[in-house]
Amino acid sequence: MVDKRNQYNFIRLSFKSRIGIYLLFFFFSPLFADDRPFVFPKDHSFHSKYKVEWCYFVGVLKSGEGKEYGYELSFFKGTFGKNREVFPVHVAISDFENRKHDISQTIERKLGGMAGYDSGKIFSGDYSMQILGKTDFRLIAKGKGTSPIFLDLKLNGKISDILLHGDNGKSIKSRKNPNFYSYYYSIPGLFTKGELRIGEKKIQIVSGDSWMDHEWSSPFDSPQNAELSDRTNSWDWICIQLEDGTKIMAFNFRESPNSKSESFATVKLNSGKKFDLDREGEVFLVHDSSKWRSPRTQKEYPLFWNLRTRSSEKDAMFDLKIEPVFEAQEFDSRSTTGFSYWEGAVRILGTRNGKKVKGAGYLELKGNQNEHSN
């Protein structure tokens, strides 16, 4: 077992001697990225030939009483050596009405059958993702700690909603250094129902929209030394689901603390039309000057953002205002991944091609937030 008191560099684990491990925070017709076919549902599971990987779900859920909740369930795989893998998991539930954010986490290895993956599931301790089809999943998380939380959710989507980012799934993170890349797809619009528990309170979920994100990076046989999992790089990321059916994924990437943000986005309209905004000046994800300071970690996060796009296609012209549902949605994962980050539900208001739109999303802020304003 891992001694959870140890500290890491974006995951740095120590056993008897310190070993560095780094963790990076697409139906059967093949889809290609860098000559690699993506096949579903096979590719929903983890990939043994890559050093770092994550598969996570976020969403906004509605209870039978009409109350709203946000959730995050993230499965990570990191590798030290060539065959030794570790599996952190993060789970969070946000109670919108009471402005309360509960989290739980674990980190396990394959030893003793405590964690692993195959074509049908990913699991680590009492946390599992069952792969039931090309766009069908069951998520189970039995949280531990002082504020135990539990979720058991079933998710169903459409094959046409699978969204490959970048060049058919090969997502370049930096125009200046294209060796920074991952294989990356999303499945937005997953209809969700099931059960949540916060302490002793049981909550029946009758509807909701979830977003699945899956990335893997750093193949073992690569000669490149551009690791997305390096503790010096950072990003701001958002997924957006608008009420008109539009889906948007956008992010800023910084290679180092002194790097200027590079911005990218993928837009998919309700009609099915897709736009990849990967040229400089096509997308701007920027925050205002205000910051929220976490009382737990003392870290500061900019939580009020604007997303603006500039495209020759009028339907891909957005000007969106992003605000947190509430501020205290930090995930303190220092006991499992060695750092803290902000990941929480946000509300969206703005325009598409001059017409008013609104929606919901999830915002993630990882690293270097005190050093940079975009």
N, C-alpha and C positions, 0 to 999 in steps of 0.2 A: 504494500500500500504506500501511497505517496504521503509524506509528511506535509500537511497543508499549512504548516507554519512557515515553510520555505517561501521565498520570494522569487519572482521570475522576471524575465524581460519578454513581455508579451506572450508567452508562456515560458517560464524558465523553471525547470523542475530539478530538484536535487535528490539523489538517493544517497548511497554511502559516499559517493564522490559526485561533485557537481557536474551535471550533464546539461548542456544547453539544448533546449528544444523550442522551436518557434511555431506559433500557431496563427494562422491567418483568420483575423476576424474578418439533346437535351432529351407512334408513334413509331412504330417499328420501321418506317421509312427513314433512312439515315439522314442526319443533318450534320454538316461538316464544319469543323473549325481546325485549321492547321492540319488538314488531312486526317483528322480524327473523327470518326462517326459518333454521333450521339444517338443512343437507343434508349427508349423508354419502355417499361419502367426500370430497366436495369440501371440506368445512370442516376436514379434517385438515391441509390446506396452510395457508400463511401468507395474510394478508389485507392487501392493499395500501392500504386506506383507513384503517388504524389505525397509530398511531405506534409502538406497542410490543407485542411479542408473544413468547411462548415456547411451545414444545412439547417436553416432555421425558418420559423413561422412567426408571423406577427399578425394581429388583427383586432378589429373592433367587434364586440359581441353584444347581443341584446338578450336579457333574461325574460322569463315569462311575466315578470312584473313590470317590464318596460324599462329597466335600468340598463345602463351601458357599462361595459368593462373592456379594457384592453388587455392583451396578453402577448408575451414573448416566450417562445420555446426554441432554444438554440442547441444544436448538437455539433460539437467540434471534434476534429481528429488532428492530433499532432504526433510527430514521429521523432524519436531520437535514435541514432544509429540507423540501420536500414529496415529492421523488422520489428522494432519495439514501438508500440503505439499507445497513446493515452487518449482518454475520451472525457473531456469536461462537458458538462451540460449546465445551461442557465435557464431558469424559468421565472417569470414575473407575471403578476396579475395587478392591473391598475383599476381601482374602484373609482370611477369618475365622480359619482355623487359625493363620496366622502373624501375625495382627493387623497387616497391612500394607495401606496405602492408596496406590495409584498414580494419578496424574492426568495428563491431557494436555488441551491447549486450543488454539484458533486463533481468529482473527478475520479475515474476508475481506469484500471488496465484490464487486459484480457485474462490475467491470472485468476484462476478459480472460476472462470466463466462469468466474471463480474461485468464485462463489457464486450462489445464486438459488433459485427455487422455481416450481413449476407444479402442475398437478392430480395429478401422479404422484410428486412427490418434493420434498424440501427438501435442499439440499446446501451445504456450505461447505468448500472445500479437499477433504481426504480423508475427510470426515465426511458421511454421507448417511442420510436416512430415506426409504425407498421406500414409497409408499402402494399396497398391493396389493389393497385392498378396504375394506369398511366397518369391519372390525376385524382386518385383516391387514396386517402391516408387515415390512419387512426393515431392520435397522439395521447400518450399517457404520461403523467408526471405526478409522482408522489413526493411532495416536498418534505424537507426535514428542517429542523431548527426551531427557533423560538416562535416563529409565526408560520406554522406549517400550512402549505397550500397544496391543492390537488387539482388536476384537470384531466378530463377524459373527453376528447373531442373527436368527432368524425368530420372529415373534410372531403368535399366532392367538387370537381371542376370539369371544364371542357378541354379536350385536347387542343382545340384551336386557341386556347388562352395561353399555352406554353409560349414563353417570350424569351427568345435568344438575344443576348446582348452583344454589341460589338459586331465583329465579322462572323456571323453565324455561330455565335457562342464563344468566340475568342475575344475577350474583353481587354483591350489595351488600357492601362491606367495612366500612362504618361506619354504624351507626344514627344517629349524631349528624350525619353528613354523607354522605347517600346518593349524592352526586355521585362518591364514590369507588366505582367498580364496574368489573367486567370481564365479558366473555362467557367462560364457564368450563364445561368438561366434563371428565370423566375416563373412562378405560376400565380398570377393574381386572380382575384374573383372566386376564391374557393369558398363555396357555401359551407357554413360551419354550424354545428349544433352539438349538444352534449351536456356536460356537467362541470361546474367549478366548485371548489370548496375553499373558503378562507377561514381557517380555524375550524370552528364547529358549524359554520354557516354553509349550507348547501344551496347552490344556485343553478337552476335549470336554464340552459342556454337554448333558445328556440330558433335563433337566426344569427348570422354574422358573416362578415367578409374577411377572409384570411389571405395573406400573401406569403408564398413560399419563395425563399431565396436559396440558391445552392451555388457554391463556388469551390473550385479546387485549383491548387497552384503548386509550383516548385517540384517538377518531376525529378526523380532521383538521378536520371542520366543526363540532366541538362548541364552544359558547360557554363551557363550564365550565372553570374553572381548578383542577380537582382531579385532579392527576396522580399515579397510583399509582406512577409511576417516580421521583417526587421523592426525593432522597436523604434527606430528613428522616423519611420514613415507614419502617416496618419490620414484620416479621411473624415468627411461629413457625407452622410448618405440619407436619402429619403425615398420612400415609396408612397405613391399617391393613387387613390382610387376616387375619381370624380363621379358625381351622380349622373353625369351624361354618358357614363360608360368608359371614359378615357382612363388609361392606366399610364403612369409615369414613374420611371426610375431615374434618379439623378444623383451624382456624387461629385465631390471635390476630392482630389488626391494630392498629397504632398509627399515628395520623396524623402525630404529631410526637414528638420525644424526651420531651416532658412529658405526653403523652397516656396515659391509662389504656387497657390492652388491652381490645378488644372481641372477643368469641369467637363463632364460628359453626361449625356442623358439618352434614354430610350423612351419613345412615346408611341403608344398604340391606341388608336381611336376605336370607338364602338363599332365602326364599320369594318374593322380588321386591318385598316391601313396602318403601317408601321414606319416610324421615322427614327433614324439613328443620328443623334446630334453629337458628333465627335470632333468637329473642327473647332478651332479656337474662335471664340466670339459668337458661337451658336447658342450657348447656354450659360447663364449666370446664376449661381446659387450663393447668395450673400446674406449676411446677418447684420442687424443693427448694432449699435454700440452697447446696449444693455446686456448684462450677464447675471445669471443666477449662481450664487455660491452654495455649494452643498454643505450642509452643517455636519455631515459625516466625514467627508474626505477633504473639505475645504477647497475642492477643485471648482473652478468657474466654467460655466457653459453658456454660450450664446444660444438662446432658445427662440428668438423671433427672427424669421428668415423671409427672404423673397426669392422666388424662382421665376426668372424671365428667360424666354427663348427668343431667338432671332433666326427665322428660317424663311426660305423662299416659298415654302408651303404655308399658306395662310392658316390652315387647320392645325398647324403645329406651333402657332404663335400664342404663347401663354404669358400672363403676368399674374402670379399667384402670391398671396400672402399666407405665411405659415406661422401658426401660433400653437403652443402646447395646450393640451386640455388642462393640465396643471403642471407645475414646475418640478415637483419632487419625484422624478421618475429616473433617478440615477440607479445604475446597477454596480454595486460595489463587489467586484469579483476578485478581489486581491487574494482570497483564500484558494482560488482555483486557477485563475489565469494571470494573477499578479498585477492587475491594473483595474481601474474603474472607468466606466463610460456612461454616457447618457443614452438611453433608448426608451422612447415613449410615444404615446399617441398624440397626434396633432390634428388640428382642424385647418381646413383650406378654404380660402375665399379668393376670388379674383375673376379674371376674364380669359376666354379663349377666342381669339380673333375678334376681340371687342365685346363679346357676349358674356354675361355673367355666368359663372360656374361656382360650384362649391363641392366639398368632399371631405374625406378623411385620409389619414396616412400615418406612417411611423417614421420617426426621425432618429438617426443614430449619429453620435458624435464621439469619435475615438481619437484621442491624443492631441497634444499641442494646442489645446484650445486657449490657453493663457498666452501663448506666444504669438498667435496669428489673429488678424482680422482680415477677412477676405475683401 
